[in-house]
Amino acid sequence: MNIWVDADACPNVIKEIVFRAAIRTKRLTTFVANQVMYLPASVFIKRLIVPGGFDVADNKIVDMMQAGDLVITADIPLANAVVDKGGIALNPRGELYTASNIKLRLSIRDFSEGLRNSGVRTDGPGKITKSEIQTFANKLNGILYIK
């Protein structure tokens, strides 16, 4: 299992957890972004810079990942594509996207986007909490040590 991180919007505290997990478990982990970011020196941690543009990083992740790989993302359409391809999608807040829940999440996301496009103001997610960080770390460890 390789790990892919949709890195542009991933909170730094989550990146730090992933850095440590990649090194501890010796799993190749690739951070995909359209800008340069700090990464610790490790043979297990890679950077992939993609051009800016709508869904460029998402499409690159889906193209390069394999069934069974883990993708860390808060992007629902990307999570949907990952699950459809047989991958594991984990939200930085600790929610695991599965075949049984991703379509509902995608429908809710599309509904909210429709509201915003019609002028209705909707609030996005709040700042990540300590509880969510702990949930993410626990889920990540569970995934990495089960596989």
C-alpha positions in Angstrom: 0.0 0.0 0.0 1.3 3.4 -1.0 0.0 6.6 0.6 -1.1 9.6 -1.5 -1.8 13.0 0.1 -3.9 15.7 -1.5 -1.5 18.2 0.0 -2.6 21.7 -1.0 -5.5 21.9 1.5 -4.2 19.3 4.0 -3.7 20.8 7.5 0.0 21.0 8.6 -0.8 19.0 11.8 -2.1 16.2 9.6 0.9 16.3 7.3 3.2 15.9 10.4 1.2 12.8 11.5 1.6 11.4 8.0 5.3 12.1 7.9 5.8 10.2 11.1 3.6 7.3 10.0 5.4 7.0 6.6 8.8 6.7 8.2 7.6 4.4 11.0 5.8 2.0 8.7 8.3 2.4 5.8 5.5 3.1 3.3 6.1 5.2 0.2 4.1 8.4 0.7 3.7 11.0 -2.0 2.4 14.6 -1.3 0.8 16.0 -4.4 0.4 19.7 -4.7 0.6 22.6 -7.1 3.1 24.5 -4.9 6.4 23.7 -3.2 6.0 22.5 0.4 8.3 21.5 3.2 8.9 17.7 3.5 11.3 16.0 5.8 14.2 14.2 4.2 13.3 10.5 3.9 13.4 7.8 1.2 9.7 7.1 2.1 8.5 10.7 1.5 8.1 12.1 -2.0 6.9 15.4 -3.4 5.0 15.6 -6.7 4.4 19.2 -7.9 1.7 19.5 -10.5 0.6 22.6 -12.6 -2.1 24.8 -11.1 -5.6 24.3 -12.4 -8.9 22.8 -11.5 -8.6 19.2 -10.3 -5.0 18.8 -11.7 -3.7 17.3 -8.4 -6.8 15.2 -7.9 -6.6 13.7 -11.4 -2.9 13.0 -11.0 -3.5 11.1 -7.8 -6.3 9.0 -9.4 -4.1 8.3 -12.4 -1.1 7.1 -10.3 -2.8 5.3 -7.4 -3.5 1.6 -7.4 -6.3 -0.4 -5.8 -5.5 -0.8 -2.2 -3.6 2.5 -1.9 -4.5 5.0 0.8 -5.4 8.6 -0.3 -5.7 11.3 2.3 -8.1 14.0 1.1 -11.0 16.2 2.1 -12.1 16.5 -1.5 -15.3 14.4 -1.9 -15.2 13.9 -5.7 -11.6 12.8 -5.4 -12.5 10.4 -2.5 -15.3 9.1 -4.7 -12.9 8.4 -7.6 -10.5 6.7 -5.2 -13.1 4.4 -3.8 -14.4 3.6 -7.3 -10.8 2.6 -8.2 -10.5 0.3 -5.2 -8.5 2.6 -3.0 -9.0 3.7 0.6 -9.9 7.4 1.1 -9.4 9.0 4.5 -10.5 12.5 5.4 -8.0 14.6 7.4 -10.7 14.8 10.1 -10.7 11.0 10.5 -13.7 10.1 8.4 -13.1 7.0 6.3 -14.9 7.1 2.9 -16.3 3.8 1.8 -18.5 2.4 -1.0 -21.4 2.5 1.5 -21.0 6.2 2.4 -19.3 8.0 -0.4 -22.3 8.4 -2.7 -24.3 10.1 0.1 -21.4 12.4 0.9 -21.1 13.2 -2.8 -24.8 14.0 -3.0 -24.7 16.3 0.0 -21.6 18.0 -1.4 -23.3 18.5 -4.8 -26.5 19.8 -3.1 -24.4 22.3 -1.1 -22.6 23.4 -4.2 -25.9 24.0 -5.9 -27.1 26.2 -3.0 -23.9 28.2 -3.1 -24.2 28.6 -6.9 -27.7 30.0 -6.5 -26.5 32.6 -4.0 -27.2 30.9 -0.7 -24.4 31.3 1.8 -23.2 28.0 3.3 -20.5 27.6 5.9 -17.5 25.4 5.2 -15.9 23.1 7.8 -14.6 24.8 10.9 -11.0 24.7 12.1 -9.8 21.1 12.7 -10.2 20.1 16.4 -7.9 18.2 18.7 -10.5 15.4 18.8 -10.5 15.2 14.9 -6.7 15.1 14.8 -6.7 12.2 17.3 -9.5 10.5 15.3 -7.4 10.9 12.1 -4.3 9.5 13.8 -6.1 6.5 15.2 -7.8 5.7 11.8 -4.5 6.1 10.0 -2.7 3.7 12.4 -5.6 1.2 12.0 -5.4 1.3 8.3 -1.6 1.0 8.1 -1.3 -1.8 10.6 -4.2 -3.9 9.2 -2.8 -3.8 5.7 
